[in-house]
Amino acid sequence: MSFFRKLLAGGRIRAAKSALAKDPSPRTYAALAREYTRLGETTEVQRVCVEGLAAFPTNALLARLLESTRRMECEERATQLRRELAEAPRPAVWAEMCELLIELGRLTKADDTAREWLAQTEDKEARLLLARIRVERFITDRSRELGLLAERATSAACEALPDDARPYKLRLSFLSKIGAWGAALDTAKHLLQLDPGAPKLERRYRSLEERGVGAPTIDKALLAVERTGRFAEEGEHEAAPISTGQVRPILRELSQAADVNAALYVRGSTVLIQGPKGATAERISRGVRAIHSSGQATTRRLGLGRIFQIQLEGDFGHLTIAPSDMDAGAIWSRGALGRAREETLLGLAGLNADLGKVAS
């Protein structure tokens, strides 16, 4: 960076710090973090975000900035590890590479890396990590095909490590998720042999005994998950939704841009929308709901994997949707979104907000 650019950056940071001192708020914390982001000062970005989240612990904007910065650091570390694997491959580097790819959400690449590690070394830890990756892929995708791969991988890991509780705990979690209670009971029985008398495991075993009678096979359980898109125990462990108030400021900020017609957050049949009113708002809300619902159903049915972003272009402009299993964020704009707004939009997906009776 040139001396002149450094001077300008220093001035912007001082101004952002001054604004933060006068008015400590999520917006001023985020403004300072973004100035550090321009300089590539990831440590400072994280420090500012952590400080801001200590004061405003439920703020989604600061949480997203912190997450994107950590992701950037993971990308840099992954580049270093790729060089290490090319020069001197060893178990610790293989394992760290797989863990980083999981953290980055690159599960297919993580699968390929774990299989390569296993093929080269026959390391039992590689087999266990491969099983974990395949369970994660299934959880993300919920297709029968990936479920069968996860079942085989967890079974192979248990065979490779018969005296280690880790693969059996992973398999028990997987089988319980899909509702294959009979197979889960067998796995819990083996775990009790490894850790006899463990109170939590004893309780789990007794609950599985009650559910095991007439329970579906693994294949039938996987078919049910693929058809419905829901896990057997999903309702029991679903995260508590955040409040509507946390979504509104994000939508308001997005909609204030000159080239944005509307910003939306969709959960179920309810929509929060900033921008248009009346019939236009209703039309765009219905359209986003329909695209979100049909897109999720189609990808599950065809086994195409998870949708991360949907983009439509036409005379109306650009409609960009970031969906998750439960909700979605969307922006209707006159042109393509910049990187910052794309990151903000992606952050809306998965917020799991409780919209109550909010009108669209």
Backbone torsions as a table, in degrees:
resi	resn	phi	psi	omega
1	MET	NA	133.7	-178.6
2	SER	-68.1	161.5	180.0
3	PHE	-60.2	-40.6	-179.0
4	PHE	-63.0	-42.6	-180.0
5	ARG	-67.6	-37.9	177.0
6	LYS	-63.3	-39.1	179.4
7	LEU	-63.4	-44.3	178.5
8	LEU	-63.5	-42.6	-179.7
9	ALA	-63.2	-41.6	178.6
10	GLY	-61.4	-38.9	177.9
11	GLY	-65.1	-40.5	179.8
12	ARG	-66.3	-38.4	179.5
13	ILE	-66.5	-42.7	178.1
14	ARG	-61.5	-40.6	178.9
15	ALA	-65.3	-40.7	179.7
16	ALA	-66.8	-38.0	177.5
17	LYS	-65.7	-40.6	179.2
18	SER	-63.6	-42.6	178.5
19	ALA	-64.0	-37.9	178.9
20	LEU	-66.6	-41.1	179.5
21	ALA	-63.4	-37.7	-178.8
22	LYS	-75.9	-34.8	-175.7
23	ASP	-143.1	81.2	178.2
24	PRO	-65.1	111.6	-179.1
25	SER	-150.4	163.6	177.0
26	PRO	-55.2	-37.4	-178.0
27	ARG	-66.4	-42.8	-178.7
28	THR	-73.7	-33.5	173.5
29	TYR	-63.3	-44.4	-179.8
30	ALA	-64.6	-38.0	179.4
31	ALA	-62.7	-42.3	178.0
32	LEU	-66.8	-41.3	178.6
33	ALA	-60.9	-39.3	-179.6
34	ARG	-68.1	-34.1	176.3
35	GLU	-64.3	-40.4	176.6
36	TYR	-67.5	-32.8	177.7
37	THR	-62.3	-40.7	178.1
38	ARG	-59.2	-32.2	179.9
39	LEU	-84.9	-8.8	-176.6
40	GLY	77.2	19.2	-178.9
41	GLU	-88.1	77.3	-173.4
42	THR	-66.5	-33.2	178.8
43	THR	-63.5	-42.5	178.9
44	GLU	-68.1	-37.1	177.4
45	VAL	-59.0	-47.5	-179.0
46	GLN	-65.5	-39.4	179.0
47	ARG	-60.3	-45.9	-179.8
48	VAL	-64.2	-42.6	-179.2
49	CYS	-65.8	-42.2	178.7
50	VAL	-62.7	-41.8	177.7
51	GLU	-63.2	-43.8	179.3
52	GLY	-64.4	-39.3	179.9
53	LEU	-71.4	-26.1	174.5
54	ALA	-65.1	-35.5	179.0
55	ALA	-84.7	-34.3	-178.2
56	PHE	-129.7	73.0	-169.0
57	PRO	-63.0	-20.0	-177.9
58	THR	-101.9	8.8	-176.1
59	ASN	-75.0	119.4	-175.9
60	ALA	-72.1	-33.2	-178.0
61	LEU	-63.4	-47.8	178.9
62	LEU	-65.7	-37.7	178.5
63	ALA	-62.6	-39.7	179.2
64	ARG	-68.1	-40.9	178.2
65	LEU	-61.4	-42.2	178.3
66	LEU	-63.2	-44.0	-179.2
67	GLU	-64.9	-43.1	-178.7
68	SER	-66.1	-33.7	178.0
69	THR	-69.9	-42.6	176.7
70	ARG	-63.2	-35.9	177.2
71	ARG	-64.0	-39.9	178.3
72	MET	-61.2	-42.2	178.3
73	GLU	-64.9	-38.7	177.1
74	CYS	-62.4	-40.1	178.5
75	GLU	-61.3	-42.7	179.0
76	GLU	-64.8	-41.4	179.1
77	ARG	-66.6	-37.1	178.6
78	ALA	-62.2	-38.8	176.8
79	THR	-61.7	-42.7	177.9
80	GLN	-63.6	-42.3	-178.3
81	LEU	-67.0	-34.6	177.0
82	ARG	-61.2	-39.2	177.0
83	ARG	-65.8	-40.8	179.1
84	GLU	-61.5	-42.3	-178.9
85	LEU	-67.1	-32.1	177.7
86	ALA	-71.7	-35.3	-175.0
87	GLU	-89.9	-45.6	-174.9
88	ALA	-150.2	76.1	-178.1
89	PRO	-65.9	136.6	178.7
90	ARG	-154.4	159.2	-172.3
91	PRO	-53.8	-43.0	-177.2
92	ALA	-62.3	-38.0	-179.4
93	VAL	-72.5	-42.6	176.7
94	TRP	-57.0	-48.0	-177.0
95	ALA	-63.1	-44.2	-179.6
96	GLU	-64.4	-37.6	179.6
97	MET	-63.5	-44.3	179.2
98	CYS	-63.6	-43.1	179.8
99	GLU	-62.0	-41.0	179.2
100	LEU	-64.6	-42.7	179.7
101	LEU	-64.3	-36.3	175.2
102	ILE	-63.4	-46.1	-179.2
103	GLU	-62.0	-35.3	179.9
104	LEU	-79.4	-6.6	-179.7
105	GLY	81.7	11.2	179.8
106	ARG	-92.7	70.5	-170.9
107	LEU	-71.1	-34.9	177.6
108	THR	-64.7	-43.5	177.0
109	LYS	-65.3	-38.6	176.6
110	ALA	-62.1	-40.0	177.3
111	ASP	-61.0	-47.8	179.6
112	ASP	-60.4	-41.8	-178.2
113	THR	-66.7	-43.1	179.2
114	ALA	-64.9	-38.6	178.5
115	ARG	-67.1	-38.6	177.2
116	GLU	-63.5	-43.5	177.5
117	TRP	-60.2	-46.4	-179.7
118	LEU	-63.5	-41.4	-179.6
119	ALA	-64.5	-35.5	-176.9
120	GLN	-80.7	-31.2	-170.1
121	THR	-125.3	-17.6	-172.6
122	GLU	55.5	29.4	179.9
123	ASP	-68.7	130.2	-179.5
124	LYS	-65.8	-30.0	176.7
125	GLU	-66.0	-32.6	176.4
126	ALA	-65.3	-39.0	179.2
127	ARG	-66.2	-40.3	178.3
128	LEU	-65.7	-41.9	-179.9
129	LEU	-67.5	-36.9	176.5
130	LEU	-61.5	-40.9	177.6
131	ALA	-62.3	-43.6	179.7
132	ARG	-62.6	-42.1	179.8
133	ILE	-63.1	-41.5	-178.0
134	ARG	-70.3	-32.0	172.6
135	VAL	-65.8	-42.5	178.1
136	GLU	-62.3	-41.4	178.8
137	ARG	-62.3	-42.0	178.5
138	PHE	-64.7	-43.3	180.0
139	ILE	-59.6	-38.6	179.2
140	THR	-71.3	-41.0	-172.2
141	ASP	-94.4	-38.6	179.4
142	ARG	64.7	27.0	177.8
143	SER	-94.7	151.9	179.7
144	ARG	-61.8	-40.4	-178.0
145	GLU	-58.2	-48.6	179.2
146	LEU	-70.8	-29.3	176.0
147	GLY	-63.8	-40.7	177.7
148	LEU	-65.6	-38.7	176.1
149	LEU	-62.7	-40.6	178.8
150	ALA	-65.5	-40.1	180.0
151	GLU	-62.8	-45.4	-179.6
152	ARG	-66.6	-38.9	-178.0
153	ALA	-68.2	-41.0	178.5
154	THR	-68.1	-36.6	177.3
155	SER	-63.8	-43.6	179.1
156	ALA	-64.8	-37.6	179.3
157	ALA	-66.6	-39.0	177.4
158	CYS	-64.0	-39.8	178.2
159	GLU	-66.9	-37.4	-178.8
160	ALA	-73.3	-28.9	-176.9
161	LEU	-128.4	66.7	-173.0
162	PRO	-66.1	-22.2	-178.0
163	ASP	-104.3	11.1	-178.9
164	ASP	-110.2	127.4	-176.7
165	ALA	-72.6	-22.7	-172.3
166	ARG	-58.2	-50.0	-179.2
167	PRO	-65.8	-31.4	179.4
168	TYR	-71.4	-36.9	176.3
169	LYS	-65.3	-40.1	177.6
170	LEU	-63.4	-44.3	-179.1
171	ARG	-67.0	-40.0	178.8
172	LEU	-62.0	-42.5	177.9
173	SER	-62.0	-44.2	-179.7
174	PHE	-63.1	-49.2	-177.5
175	LEU	-65.9	-34.7	177.7
176	SER	-68.9	-36.6	179.1
177	LYS	-59.9	-41.6	-175.3
178	ILE	-87.5	-11.2	178.9
179	GLY	86.3	22.2	174.6
180	ALA	-87.4	74.6	-168.4
181	TRP	-67.3	-33.6	-179.8
182	GLY	-64.3	-47.8	178.0
183	ALA	-66.1	-35.5	178.1
184	ALA	-64.6	-36.4	178.4
185	LEU	-62.7	-42.6	177.7
186	ASP	-61.2	-40.5	179.9
187	THR	-67.4	-42.3	178.1
188	ALA	-63.0	-34.6	178.1
189	LYS	-62.2	-42.6	178.3
190	HIS	-66.2	-39.2	177.9
191	LEU	-61.4	-37.7	178.2
192	LEU	-66.9	-29.5	175.1
193	GLN	-68.6	-33.8	178.5
194	LEU	-77.3	-31.1	-177.2
195	ASP	-137.3	69.6	-174.3
196	PRO	-63.2	136.9	175.6
197	GLY	84.0	0.7	179.5
198	ALA	-61.7	119.3	-173.1
199	PRO	-57.4	-46.4	-177.9
200	LYS	-63.4	-41.2	-179.6
201	LEU	-69.5	-36.0	176.8
202	GLU	-61.8	-44.1	178.7
203	ARG	-63.1	-40.8	178.8
204	ARG	-62.6	-42.2	-179.3
205	TYR	-62.5	-43.2	-179.6
206	ARG	-64.9	-39.2	179.2
207	SER	-67.4	-34.0	178.5
208	LEU	-71.8	-32.5	176.1
209	GLU	-60.1	-40.8	-179.9
210	GLU	-67.8	-37.2	-177.5
211	ARG	-83.9	-18.2	-171.7
212	GLY	-69.7	-23.6	-178.2
213	VAL	-67.4	119.4	179.5
214	GLY	70.8	16.2	-178.7
215	ALA	-68.4	150.9	179.9
216	PRO	-70.2	157.7	172.7
217	THR	-69.1	168.7	178.9
218	ILE	-59.5	-43.6	-177.7
219	ASP	-64.5	-43.1	179.4
220	LYS	-66.9	-37.0	178.1
221	ALA	-64.2	-40.3	178.9
222	LEU	-66.9	-38.0	177.3
223	LEU	-62.8	-39.0	179.1
224	ALA	-65.7	-40.4	178.0
225	VAL	-64.5	-44.6	-179.8
226	GLU	-62.7	-39.6	-177.1
227	ARG	-70.5	-42.5	-175.0
228	THR	-94.5	-23.0	-175.9
229	GLY	76.5	9.8	-177.8
230	ARG	-123.5	146.5	176.5
231	PHE	-87.8	159.8	-175.9
232	ALA	-61.2	-37.7	-175.9
233	GLU	-106.9	16.8	-173.5
234	GLU	-61.6	-42.9	-179.0
235	GLY	-63.6	-28.8	-176.5
236	GLU	-75.4	-29.9	-172.8
237	HIS	-118.6	12.8	-177.3
238	GLU	-65.5	136.4	-177.9
239	ALA	-65.3	147.3	178.5
240	ALA	-67.1	135.5	-179.0
241	PRO	-69.5	150.8	175.3
242	ILE	-81.9	171.1	-176.4
243	SER	-83.2	156.3	177.3
244	THR	-58.9	-34.8	-177.2
245	GLY	-59.4	-25.3	179.8
246	GLN	-80.2	-20.0	-180.0
247	VAL	-86.2	-38.3	-174.4
248	ARG	-56.0	-47.3	-178.5
249	PRO	-61.0	-33.6	178.9
250	ILE	-67.4	-45.9	178.8
251	LEU	-63.2	-40.4	-180.0
252	ARG	-62.1	-43.5	180.0
253	GLU	-63.7	-41.9	179.4
254	LEU	-65.1	-40.7	-174.7
255	SER	-74.2	-14.9	-178.3
256	GLN	-76.0	-15.0	178.3
257	ALA	-65.3	143.2	-174.7
258	ALA	-62.6	-29.9	-175.8
259	ASP	-96.2	8.9	-179.3
260	VAL	-103.8	124.9	178.0
261	ASN	-85.4	-36.4	-177.2
262	ALA	-159.4	148.5	172.1
263	ALA	-127.0	133.9	-172.4
264	LEU	-133.1	152.3	168.9
265	TYR	-129.8	127.1	-174.4
266	VAL	-116.8	131.0	170.1
267	ARG	-141.0	115.7	-177.6
268	GLY	62.8	-128.6	-178.6
269	SER	-96.2	7.8	-176.1
270	THR	-113.2	146.6	-176.2
271	VAL	-135.2	136.6	165.1
272	LEU	-99.9	131.7	-178.2
273	ILE	-137.6	136.8	174.7
274	GLN	-117.8	129.3	179.0
275	GLY	129.9	-99.8	-175.0
276	PRO	-75.3	163.9	178.7
277	LYS	-127.4	170.0	171.8
278	GLY	61.1	-135.3	-173.7
279	ALA	-64.3	-36.5	179.8
280	THR	-63.9	-44.1	178.8
281	ALA	-62.0	-42.5	-179.2
282	GLU	-64.8	-41.5	-178.4
283	ARG	-64.7	-46.9	-178.4
284	ILE	-68.6	-34.0	178.1
285	SER	-63.6	-46.4	179.2
286	ARG	-61.8	-41.0	-179.1
287	GLY	-63.2	-45.8	-179.6
288	VAL	-65.4	-42.0	178.1
289	ARG	-59.3	-45.0	-177.4
290	ALA	-65.3	-43.1	-179.8
291	ILE	-64.3	-43.1	179.8
292	HIS	-61.3	-49.3	-176.8
293	SER	-64.8	-49.1	-177.2
294	SER	-69.4	-35.8	179.1
295	GLY	-62.8	-45.2	179.7
296	GLN	-63.9	-43.3	-178.6
297	ALA	-64.8	-42.5	-178.3
298	THR	-65.1	-45.0	-178.7
299	THR	-66.2	-36.2	176.5
300	ARG	-65.4	-42.8	-176.3
301	ARG	-66.7	-38.6	-177.0
302	LEU	-92.7	-4.7	180.0
303	GLY	66.5	38.0	-176.1
304	LEU	-88.9	-1.9	-179.4
305	GLY	95.3	-167.3	-175.2
306	ARG	-91.9	140.9	174.1
307	ILE	-86.2	125.8	177.0
308	PHE	-101.1	-30.6	-179.7
309	GLN	-158.4	141.7	176.2
310	ILE	-121.5	132.3	179.9
311	GLN	-129.4	127.7	175.6
312	LEU	-121.2	138.4	179.8
313	GLU	-129.7	143.5	178.1
314	GLY	-174.7	-165.3	178.9
315	ASP	-61.5	-24.7	-179.8
316	PHE	-75.0	-15.1	-176.4
317	GLY	116.6	-141.5	-179.6
318	HIS	-118.9	133.3	171.5
319	LEU	-117.7	117.0	-178.9
320	THR	-116.0	125.8	-177.3
321	ILE	-122.8	132.9	174.3
322	ALA	-113.7	103.8	-175.2
323	PRO	-98.9	154.9	166.0
324	SER	-129.5	-174.2	-177.3
325	ASP	-64.8	-35.5	-172.9
326	MET	-104.2	-24.8	-173.1
327	ASP	-151.3	-174.9	179.4
328	ALA	-161.7	151.9	170.2
329	GLY	-111.9	151.9	-178.6
330	ALA	-149.7	147.3	174.8
331	ILE	-132.0	129.0	173.0
332	TRP	-104.0	113.3	-174.8
333	SER	-129.4	166.4	179.3
334	ARG	-85.2	-14.1	178.5
335	GLY	-147.3	-175.5	-179.2
336	ALA	-67.2	149.7	178.5
337	LEU	-80.3	148.6	172.1
338	GLY	-79.2	173.5	-176.7
339	ARG	-62.1	-41.9	-177.2
340	ALA	-61.9	-43.9	-178.6
341	ARG	-71.3	-32.7	175.6
342	GLU	-62.9	-41.9	178.7
343	GLU	-64.1	-41.3	178.5
344	THR	-63.7	-41.6	179.5
345	LEU	-63.7	-45.2	178.7
346	LEU	-61.7	-32.1	178.5
347	GLY	-67.9	-23.2	178.2
348	LEU	-69.8	-34.1	-179.6
349	ALA	-68.9	126.2	179.6
350	GLY	93.7	5.2	177.4
351	LEU	-70.0	-24.7	174.9
352	ASN	57.2	46.6	-175.5
353	ALA	-77.7	144.7	175.7
354	ASP	-88.5	105.0	-175.4
355	LEU	-89.3	-9.5	176.7
356	GLY	56.9	-127.0	-178.5
357	LYS	-109.5	29.9	-179.1
358	VAL	-62.4	131.8	178.6
359	ALA	-80.9	148.8	178.5
360	SER	-80.3	NA	NA
